[in-house]
Amino acid sequence: MKLEGRVALVTGASQGIGHACALALSREGASVAVAARNQQKLDELVAEIASAGGKAAAFAMDVADEDQVKSGVKSAIAQFGKIDILVNNAGITRDQLVMRMKRADWDAVLNTNLTSAYLCIQQVIGSMLKQRWGRIINITSVFGQMGQAGQANYAASKAGLIGLTMAMAREVASRNITCNAVAPGFIETSMTAVLSEEFKQSAVKNIPLGRVGSPEDVASAVKFLASDEASYITGHVLNVNGGLLMG
């Protein structure tokens, strides 16, 4: 178990990629603090981890609310003693063409997808600096790399995460803390479940591997970047997109 003795905090852990990341890190021996808005789903995840012999605790948190981030992370550190691994996964979409996009929808997406990562990093970095070891992993998106019509807010937030990743990697490298991003492509989650079957089939035609990815595909990349095996990787964006975007 490569993460024995480590403590991970995963945001947006109630479903999809965050849920898969929490399970994957737990299977490698990490204790996991799971955070999201849905307390019931978090409690179910904690029970699932516990039934498999792992250790986890739920922290209800809206990552767009600075006070909730501060109190939630403080509670997690109080319970587990430290945070070694931070997975900034929480994210939302509010799709619309720019000419019709409401300012509230722009702000909501930027606050939840990008500002929250800054807030969470700020709260855990003291713990990582103190022990001179840490892993910060930001979940960005292929659309933060190539753009997507109707998703200017989402693409901007995810591109911003890539810039944040590289800046943080430079800031904390001397303290043995790495900061990397994982960029999923088309992944089967509740966020993509609302898309039409026609759109999904069209999307798959552009994926060289010929299939949609799973949350577990992304979680495997996160698990690797959280381990000592990735100790010489920082400031990197790891693409998990089936070949949708290369280079």
Secondary structure as UniProt FT lines:
FT   TURN            2..5
FT   STRAND          7..11
FT   TURN            13..14
FT   HELIX           16..27
FT   TURN            28..29
FT   STRAND          31..36
FT   HELIX           39..51
FT   TURN            52..53
FT   STRAND          56..60
FT   TURN            63..64
FT   HELIX           66..80
FT   STRAND          85..88
FT   HELIX           98..100
FT   HELIX           103..110
FT   HELIX           111..115
FT   HELIX           116..131
FT   STRAND          134..139
FT   HELIX           143..146
FT   TURN            149..150
FT   HELIX           152..172
FT   HELIX           173..175
FT   STRAND          177..184
FT   HELIX           190..193
FT   HELIX           197..205
FT   TURN            208..209
FT   HELIX           215..226
FT   HELIX           228..230
FT   TURN            231..232
FT   STRAND          237..240
FT   TURN            242..243
//
